[in-house]
Amino acid sequence: MASAQRLQERISAAIEAELRRFGLELERAVVKYLDDNEVNVTGTLRKRVTSEVKRVADSIRLTVGVKLRYAIFVHEGTKPHWAPLDPLKRWVKKKLGISEPAQIEDVARRVQFKIAREGTEAQPFLMVPFELYRNKLASQIAEGLRREFAA
């Protein structure tokens, strides 16, 4: 019985190690998506991409995400709403390179009205990389198990 538990622990440890590697790889892919698609104007999202592996009951779970309150709204998009002006001003300044305060205010208000009319478009910065990498996960875990039991 003890040998079966040791075997199960070796298997779990190998899977956990591969999930950690995969999580880091997925983090890099998410950051690349943010950069390539200019979603990451201020840099805040890219700095907060994390992955975590946890054992929960009889399973091992990998979570990749961004621990920012507004990240879900960027990822999923929004319905029309009244967006706060100060973050829009920062966005206008950074994204559009406008430096004159009155012009920043004007453009930010125009963006604010557009969001109030149309909402914001989804930027699926987590889902797109996950879909690209998901088929790789099983083979990566299998390779990790081969390495573990070849030793």
N, C-alpha and C positions, 0 to 999 in steps of 0.2 A: 504494500500500500504506500509506503514512504517513497519508493522509487517512482510510482505513478505521480505522486505529488511533486517530486523533483522534476520529472519530465514535464509536467504541466507548467511548472514555474519557469523552466528553461524556454518553453514555447512562448509563454506570456511575455517573458523578458525580451525575447528576440522580436516579437511583434511590436512591443512597446518601443523598442529602439528604432525599428523601421518607421513606425508612425511618427516618432520625433524627427527623423531625417526627412520624411515626406512633408511634415508640417513646415519645416524650415524651407524646403524647396517651394512649397506652396506660398509661403510668406513672400519669397523673392518674386514669384510669378504675379502675386497680387500687386506688389510695389511696381513691378514692370508695367502691368496693365494701367495702374494709376498714372504713371509717368508717360507712357506711350499715348494714352488717350486724353492727356492734359486734364484729368479729373482732379489732380493733386495740386491745385494752384498755390495754396499756402504752405503745403508740406506737412500739415498736421495729420492727415489721414495716413500717409506713408510711414510716419514716425510711430504710429500706434497700431500697426498690423502685428498681431501676435498669434502664436499657436500654443496649444496646451494639450498634453496627453494626460488622461486621468483613468485610473481603474475605478469602475463603478460596478459593484456587485460582481457578476461573472463576465463583465465586458471591459474592453479597453476602448476609450473614446478619444478621438482627435477633434479638437475644436480650433478653427482658424477664424479670426475675426478682427474687428477694430473696436476698441473700447472707447467709443466716443458717442455721445448722445445723438448727434446728428448723422452718424454714419448710415443708419438705416434709411434715412430720407434721401441721401445721395444714392445709395444702392438701389432702392425701390422707386425713386422718383416721388413726387407729391401731387396731390390734387391742388387746384388753385387755393391759395392762402395768402395772407398778408405777411410777407417776410420781414424780419427786422432789418433796419437800414444800416446799422453800423457794420455787420459782417459783409453786407453787399458793397459798402464803400471800400472795405479792405480788398474784396474780390476784384472790384473795378480797378483799383490802383495796381494790384499785382498782375491780374490777367491782361488788362488792356494797356498798362503802362501809363496811365493818366496821372499827372502829378498836381495839376491845378485844382485846388479845393472846390471851387464852384462847379467845375466840370465833373469832378468826381461825384459830387452831390447830385447833379443833374442826371448823369448816367445811372447812378445807383437807384434813383427814384424811377427811372424808366424801366430798369430791370425789375424793381419791386412791383410796378404796375403789370408788367408782363407775367410775372409769377402769379399775381392776383387773378389774372385772366386765364392763364393756361396751366399753371402748376410748373413742375420741373420734370425733365426727362430722366428716366432711370439710367444710372451708370453702374451696371452690375459687376463691379470690380472684384467681388468674391466669386460669383457664380461662373463667370466666363473662365477664369483660370482653373477653377475646380473641374469644370466640364472638360477642359483640355487635358487635365492630369488624372482624372478619375480612373481611366483604364490602366494607368501605370501602377496604381496602388497595389493591386493583387500580385503583380509580378515582382514588385519591390519587396513585399512581405515574404513571398516565396523564396526570393534570393536570400533574404536575411535568415530565413529558417535553414536553407541549405548551408550557408556559412556557419551557423551555430552548430549544426549537427555534423559538419565535415571535420570540425576541430577535434 
